[in-house]
Amino acid sequence: MIGFICALDVEIDGIRAMMTDPQHRTIARITYYSGRIGSVDVVCCECGVGKVNAAIATQIMIDCYQPDGIINSGIAGSLSQKIAIGDIVISKDCVQHDMDGTEMGDPPGEIWYNDGRRLDIPADERVTALLQQACEGLGDTRVFVGRIATGDTFVSLRSRRERIASMFSALACEMEGGAVAQVCYRNGVPFSVLRCISDDYNENELVDFVKFRSLSAEKTICVIRRFLQLIEQENG
C-alpha cells in the first residue's frame, strides 16, 4: 500500500477520483480514503496546513494502514531563480527551517530527538527515483531533485526566501513535508515529497498562491498516476 498525504482538498481530490471501490474512515477528524488505483492499494488524506497537522495525519496513517511508503504531495514556493511556477521539486532530503536552537549553539534547523539529533531527513532513494521517472514526458516542466525546507510560515517575501535558501541550500519551501518526513523517519517508513511550484522566487502575495495552486495540483496528480503505473510494472 502507498499512502498520500496532502494539505488541501484541491490536492487530494484528484487522487480520490482515480480510486476504485473507495472506503473511508475518520480518525481524529481526519478522513482517510483507501482503495485501489489500477492494481495498487492506496490510502490518502487531507491533513490540513502546517507541521502538527501533517505529523498527526502521518502517524495515524502508519498505525492504522501500515503503508509500504508515503508521499507528501502538493504545492510549494520556489527558493531559486532557476525554479519557476509549474516546475516540480522532489525531495532528496527535508529540513525544518523554523527549528531554531541557535541561542544554545545548535545549527539552524537541527532537530532534537530523545535519542539523538540531526538536521536533514533523507528521503527514500527508490521512491524519489520513481517519482523523478514519473515526471518524464510532462510538457513545459523542469524537474529538480534536492532539499525541501518546511516551516509553519507562509513565506512570501523574497528576503525570507533568500535567507532560507542560503541557510539550508534548499530548492523549495512549504509547510508539511518536513513533518511527514520526520514521522516516517522515526517509524522506518520510506517517504518522499513531491511539490509543484505555485509561487516563484520574487515577491508574492497570497493571491498568487491561490491563482496557481489548482494548476500546480493538477500536475502533481499526473505524476502520481504515472508513479503508480511504474509501481504496477515493478510488481509484475
N, C-alpha and C positions, 0 to 999 in steps of 0.2 A: 504493500500500500504506500502511496505517495501522498503527503499532506501539503496543502497550500494554505498559507495564512496571508491575508490582505487586510489593509486598514480600512478601506472604504467599500461601499456597496458597488460602486462602478467598477471596481477591480474584481470583485468576487462573482458578480452576476454572469459574466462570460464563462466562467468555469462551471457554474451550476447548469448553465444552458447546454453544455456539452454532455452532461451526465445522463446515463440511462438508469432507470429504476432508482431514483434517489430516495434516500431516507434522511430524516433529520432528528436531531436530539439537542436539547438546550441544557447547558450546564453553566452555572454562574452567569446566567443571562447572555451567554454566547451560544448561537445556534451553529451546530456542526452538521454539514451536509455530506453524506457518504453515498457512494455509488460506483459506477464504472464509467470510464471513458475509453472506448474501444474495449480491450481486454484487461486494462489496468485498473485495479482498485484504487480509488482516490477518496480523500476527505478534504473539505475546505471550510474555512470560516472567515467571517469579517470580525476582526479583533477590536476595531476602534483605533484611534490615533494615540501614539505615544508608547514609551517603553514598557510601562507597567501593564497596560492593556495587552501588548504583544506577548509579554512574558507569561501572563495568566493564561492566555489562549494557547500558547505553545505547550506549557506543562500539562494542561488538560488534554490536549490532543495526544501527547506522548503517553500519558497514563491510560487514556480510555481507548485509543485506537492503535497504539504501537506501530506507527508508520516506519517504513524502512528508510525514509528520508523526508525532509521537509524543505519546501521552497517558500521563501517570503517574496512575494511578487507585488509590484506596484509601480509607483512613480517616485521621482527624486529630483533634486536640484543639482545642476552642474557645478563642479568646483574647478573647471578648467575651461579656458577659452577655446580649446580644441573640441569640446563636447557640447553639442547643440541640442535644442529641443528636437525630440524624436529619435535621438541616438539611444543606444542601450548600454548600460553598465552592469556587468556581472561580477559578483564578489570573488576576489582572491582571498580576502580576509575582511573582517569588520573590526571597527573600533567604536568606542563611545566617547565622542568628543566633549561631552559635558561632565564626564568624570574628572574631578579636579582635586587631587591631594597635593598639589604643588607646594602649598604652605608647610607641608610636613616633609618636603623633599622628594616627593614621588614624581615620576614622569607624568606629563599630562595624559589623561586617558587610562592610566593604569587601574585595573580592577582588583580589588581585594576579595579573594575567596577565603573560605575557612581553612583551606589547606595550601594556600599559595597565592601568587599574584601573576598577572600577565596583562599586557596591553592589547595585543592583537588576538583575534579569534579566527583561526584558519577555516575557510570553507572546504567542503569535501571536493577533492580534485576531480573525481569522476562525475559528480553531479554538475559541477561547474563546466567541465568539458562538454558534457551532453547539452547543456543549455547554450553554450557557445556554438556547437554544431547545429542546434535547432534554429539559430538565428540566420544561418546561411540562406540566401535567397530573398531575404527581406529587402524590399526596394527602398532606396534613399535612406539607408540606415547604416551608420557606423557602429561597430560593436567594440567595446572596451572591457578588458578584464583587469580588475585592480581593487584597491581598497575602497570600501564604503564606510562613511562616518555617520553615526547615529547620535541623536540628541533630542531632548524634549523641548526643542525650539524650532519654530518655522523660520528658516534662515532666508532672508530676502536681501539684506544689504550686501553689496559687493565687498565691502570691507570685512565683513564677517566671513564671507566665503573665502576670501584671500587668506584670512587668518587660519581657518580650519584646513585649507589645502596646504598651506605652508607648514603647519604644525604636525600634520598627520600624513602628508603625501597621499591624500585621498582624492578620488575622482568624482564622487557624488556624495550628497548629504540627504538624509531623510530621518524618520522618527521612529522606526520599528526594527529594522534589520539587525542592529547590534544586540537587541534584547532577544530576538528569536535565536540569534547565533549563540548567545551566552547560555540560554536554556538547553539548546541542542548539544552544545559542547559539554555541559555538565552531565547530560544524560547519555552521551555517547551516540547521538543520532546524527547521521550525515545531513548536512544542510548546504544551501547556497541562497544567495539573494539576487533576484532579477529585478532590475529597475529600468524603466524608460524615462528619459528626461522630459519633464513637463515645464521646467523653468530654467533659463540659461544663466550664464555666469554674471551677466550685467545686473544692474539694479532691477528688482522685480517686486511687484505688489501681488497681493492675494488674487487679484483679478486675472493675472497671467497664469497662475496655477490652476484656477478654476477653468479658464478658457481651454487649456491644453490637456487637462487630465483625462478627459474621455478619449481623445485621440491616442494618448500615450497608453492608456489602459488597454485599448483595442489591440495595440501592437504586442503587448505582453501576452495577451490571450493567444495570439497567433503563434508565439514562441512556445507557450505551454502545450498547445495542440501538437506541434511538431516534436517537442520533447517527449511527450507520451508515446508518440509513434515510434520514436527511437527506443524507448523502453520496451515496447512490444517486440521490436526487431531483436533486441538483446535476449528477450525471454523466449524467442522462437515461436 
